[in-house]
Amino acid sequence: MRRELDKRELLGRQVKAFLDVLVLAVLNGEPMHGYDILASIHKKFGVLLSPGTLYPLLHSLARARLIETRTSRWRKVYMVNQKGKEKLRDTFMVYRAVSRDISSFINERI
């Protein structure tokens, strides 16, 4: 039981640490409303995020010109643009290399 709690806790920390990249990945699949982004992340990872966590991040991604918005029936729809796709790809490549280095480091010591 404790092992599962540790796994969920670590997963939650990772989701929050890389939320910007995860949001870009979610939006790379299809444009979505904020609620749909929250639901998608919750369904995939079991991590429940608050709107107060997501919406400031979406505004930040829009200011950085990584996503675009349009209004649909009084709700904003968010979509990743080409610059956001490039950022997602580049960040994932770095994340994969760093994860490998960390795993190797820990594996050598246990």
Backbone bond lengths (Angstrom), bond angles and torsions (degrees), N, CA, C in turn:
res aa  C-N    CA-C-N  psi(-1)  N-CA   C-N-CA  omega(-1)  CA-C   N-CA-C  phi
1 M - - - 1.459 - - 1.528 110.70 -
2 R 1.310 117.08 -44.15 1.466 120.29 -178.88 1.529 111.47 -63.32
3 R 1.336 116.80 -36.46 1.458 120.16 179.81 1.527 110.67 -61.20
4 E 1.333 117.02 -42.64 1.464 121.16 179.48 1.530 110.71 -64.31
5 L 1.316 117.31 -39.88 1.462 119.85 177.80 1.518 110.53 -63.40
6 D 1.316 117.41 -41.12 1.451 120.72 178.15 1.531 111.43 -62.98
7 K 1.322 116.40 -40.96 1.455 120.81 179.45 1.527 110.62 -63.68
8 R 1.331 117.43 -45.78 1.469 120.59 179.22 1.521 111.44 -63.84
9 E 1.332 115.73 -40.28 1.467 119.38 179.49 1.523 110.74 -64.02
10 L 1.321 116.63 -45.00 1.459 120.60 179.56 1.530 110.84 -65.06
11 L 1.324 116.97 -41.13 1.456 120.73 177.69 1.527 110.58 -61.41
12 G 1.317 116.93 -43.56 1.461 120.80 177.58 1.518 112.16 -60.30
13 R 1.317 116.43 -41.52 1.468 120.25 177.93 1.522 111.12 -64.29
14 Q 1.334 116.87 -40.88 1.461 120.91 179.44 1.533 111.38 -66.64
15 V 1.319 116.30 -42.64 1.463 120.10 178.98 1.526 109.97 -60.21
16 K 1.307 116.87 -45.35 1.468 119.71 -179.16 1.528 111.61 -68.58
17 A 1.335 116.80 -36.90 1.465 120.14 -179.64 1.526 111.84 -67.74
18 F 1.322 117.04 -33.35 1.458 121.31 -176.96 1.521 112.25 -114.27
19 L 1.317 115.67 29.70 1.459 120.22 -175.77 1.523 112.13 -61.08
20 D 1.310 117.96 -38.06 1.461 119.66 179.42 1.526 111.16 -60.39
21 V 1.316 116.85 -43.12 1.460 121.14 -179.94 1.534 110.35 -69.19
22 L 1.317 116.63 -40.15 1.461 120.16 178.84 1.525 111.38 -64.27
23 V 1.320 116.90 -39.71 1.468 120.17 178.28 1.532 109.86 -64.84
24 L 1.317 117.41 -42.68 1.460 119.42 176.37 1.529 110.59 -60.56
25 A 1.330 116.91 -40.75 1.471 120.68 179.59 1.527 110.71 -65.34
26 V 1.322 117.56 -43.02 1.465 121.02 178.48 1.527 109.78 -60.74
27 L 1.312 116.26 -45.70 1.463 120.27 -178.04 1.525 112.47 -73.14
28 N 1.314 117.09 -19.43 1.458 120.56 176.90 1.528 110.36 -67.75
29 G 1.318 116.41 -25.59 1.455 120.54 177.45 1.516 112.14 -75.30
30 E 1.330 116.63 -42.61 1.462 121.41 -179.16 1.524 109.97 -171.18
31 P 1.329 117.27 153.30 1.468 119.89 174.68 1.521 109.87 -63.80
32 M 1.338 116.62 145.04 1.459 120.80 -177.51 1.515 111.74 -146.63
33 H 1.337 114.58 157.61 1.457 122.68 168.72 1.528 107.46 -79.03
34 G 1.319 116.74 161.49 1.461 121.27 179.51 1.516 112.95 -55.73
35 Y 1.330 116.49 -44.75 1.465 119.78 -179.76 1.526 111.25 -60.03
36 D 1.329 116.65 -39.70 1.462 120.61 179.87 1.531 111.42 -65.91
37 I 1.324 116.81 -34.35 1.466 120.66 176.72 1.528 109.28 -64.50
38 L 1.333 116.03 -47.80 1.470 120.21 178.01 1.527 110.98 -58.12
39 A 1.328 116.35 -44.94 1.471 121.08 -178.72 1.525 111.12 -65.16
40 S 1.312 117.55 -39.13 1.458 121.69 -179.60 1.531 111.26 -64.35
41 I 1.318 116.46 -44.29 1.469 120.62 179.03 1.521 110.09 -67.07
42 H 1.321 117.46 -40.53 1.462 120.53 178.62 1.523 110.98 -63.99
43 K 1.321 116.68 -43.39 1.466 120.51 -179.75 1.532 111.26 -63.24
44 K 1.311 117.31 -42.13 1.464 121.21 -176.33 1.526 112.80 -75.29
45 F 1.340 117.17 -42.22 1.462 120.67 -171.42 1.522 114.42 -113.37
46 G 1.320 117.50 -11.55 1.460 119.84 -177.67 1.520 112.98 73.30
47 V 1.326 116.55 17.07 1.463 122.12 -179.58 1.520 108.12 -103.95
48 L 1.319 115.78 122.82 1.459 121.17 -178.99 1.524 108.55 -95.60
49 L 1.316 116.11 114.69 1.460 122.29 179.81 1.517 108.86 -102.56
50 S 1.300 116.19 150.77 1.460 120.46 178.67 1.533 109.79 -90.56
51 P 1.317 116.68 153.93 1.467 119.41 173.51 1.528 111.63 -56.99
52 G 1.324 116.69 -31.66 1.462 120.93 178.65 1.512 113.27 -66.33
53 T 1.299 117.37 -17.85 1.463 122.10 174.31 1.525 110.35 -88.85
54 L 1.328 116.39 -41.69 1.462 120.57 -173.61 1.522 113.64 -75.92
55 Y 1.326 118.10 -48.61 1.463 119.38 -170.23 1.530 114.13 -65.41
56 P 1.314 120.09 -39.95 1.471 117.65 173.88 1.537 112.14 -61.30
57 L 1.335 116.40 -35.43 1.467 119.81 177.28 1.528 110.37 -65.61
58 L 1.329 117.48 -43.39 1.463 120.00 177.98 1.524 111.23 -60.65
59 H 1.322 117.18 -40.53 1.469 120.30 177.80 1.530 110.35 -64.40
60 S 1.318 116.34 -39.19 1.465 121.03 178.19 1.534 111.27 -64.96
61 L 1.326 116.73 -43.28 1.467 120.41 178.22 1.524 111.12 -64.45
62 A 1.330 116.88 -35.49 1.467 120.66 177.63 1.528 110.80 -69.01
63 R 1.339 116.68 -41.93 1.470 120.09 177.99 1.528 111.15 -62.73
64 A 1.342 116.65 -34.53 1.467 121.33 178.40 1.533 111.49 -80.03
65 R 1.328 116.19 0.48 1.466 123.64 179.63 1.533 112.71 60.00
66 L 1.333 115.26 38.30 1.463 121.18 176.09 1.527 111.49 -98.21
67 I 1.331 115.61 -22.00 1.463 121.02 175.82 1.522 108.42 -133.66
68 E 1.323 114.82 162.41 1.454 121.99 175.99 1.521 108.07 -124.14
69 T 1.313 115.55 158.71 1.467 119.98 179.39 1.520 109.55 -128.08
70 R 1.304 113.71 152.29 1.465 120.18 169.07 1.521 106.84 -143.53
71 T 1.304 115.89 155.48 1.459 120.59 -178.73 1.524 108.89 -96.47
72 S 1.310 114.67 131.64 1.452 121.40 178.61 1.518 108.20 -135.13
73 R 1.334 115.92 111.34 1.464 120.90 180.00 1.524 112.27 53.10
74 W 1.280 116.43 51.75 1.470 123.99 175.99 1.523 113.46 69.68
75 R 1.295 117.80 9.54 1.470 121.00 177.57 1.518 108.51 -124.68
76 K 1.318 115.05 148.53 1.453 118.91 177.24 1.517 110.17 -85.39
77 V 1.310 114.81 138.76 1.456 122.26 173.68 1.522 106.08 -111.15
78 Y 1.326 115.52 131.54 1.460 121.98 -178.14 1.515 109.38 -107.16
79 M 1.336 115.93 139.72 1.460 120.51 177.38 1.519 109.84 -142.58
80 V 1.307 116.03 144.16 1.456 120.76 179.25 1.528 108.11 -79.66
81 N 1.330 116.47 141.57 1.462 120.52 177.28 1.537 109.11 -104.99
82 Q 1.315 116.59 -175.25 1.474 120.06 -176.28 1.530 111.53 -61.39
83 K 1.317 117.16 -42.38 1.465 120.20 178.88 1.533 110.24 -61.57
84 G 1.324 117.57 -39.64 1.455 122.13 177.73 1.518 111.95 -65.70
85 K 1.335 116.77 -38.70 1.462 121.04 177.41 1.521 110.95 -63.90
86 E 1.319 116.32 -40.80 1.464 120.12 178.21 1.529 110.52 -65.78
87 K 1.329 116.59 -42.47 1.470 120.94 178.01 1.525 110.27 -61.71
88 L 1.322 117.23 -42.57 1.464 121.84 178.39 1.524 110.17 -59.90
89 R 1.304 117.42 -50.04 1.468 121.63 -179.24 1.530 111.56 -61.30
90 D 1.333 116.81 -47.76 1.464 120.92 -178.43 1.525 111.39 -64.07
91 T 1.321 116.89 -43.67 1.457 120.86 -179.57 1.516 111.06 -65.89
92 F 1.332 117.27 -38.58 1.457 120.36 178.66 1.519 111.22 -63.94
93 M 1.310 117.45 -39.96 1.473 120.71 178.76 1.532 110.30 -61.24
94 V 1.313 116.65 -43.92 1.465 120.92 178.64 1.522 109.96 -67.19
95 Y 1.336 117.59 -44.01 1.463 121.81 179.62 1.522 110.92 -58.44
96 R 1.323 116.80 -43.56 1.469 120.61 -179.59 1.527 110.83 -62.49
97 A 1.314 117.69 -43.02 1.465 121.33 179.66 1.533 110.94 -66.18
98 V 1.316 117.14 -43.54 1.466 121.12 179.72 1.524 110.50 -64.85
99 S 1.321 117.03 -42.15 1.472 120.77 178.55 1.520 111.22 -60.50
100 R 1.321 116.01 -42.59 1.470 120.52 177.02 1.526 110.99 -60.61
101 D 1.331 117.09 -44.82 1.467 121.41 -179.64 1.527 111.28 -63.28
102 I 1.310 116.97 -43.57 1.467 120.94 179.64 1.521 110.48 -65.63
103 S 1.328 117.24 -44.96 1.466 120.95 178.75 1.512 111.25 -60.84
104 S 1.303 116.44 -43.51 1.465 120.57 179.58 1.537 110.66 -63.60
105 F 1.303 115.98 -43.65 1.466 120.63 -179.85 1.527 110.56 -60.03
106 I 1.315 117.08 -48.62 1.461 120.94 -178.68 1.517 110.32 -67.52
107 N 1.331 117.32 -42.90 1.475 121.42 -179.40 1.527 111.60 -58.46
108 E 1.307 118.02 -36.82 1.468 121.74 179.58 1.531 111.99 -67.40
109 R 1.325 116.31 -18.14 1.461 119.55 -173.44 1.522 113.89 -111.39
110 I 1.312 117.42 4.29 1.474 118.09 176.58 1.514 111.29 -117.92
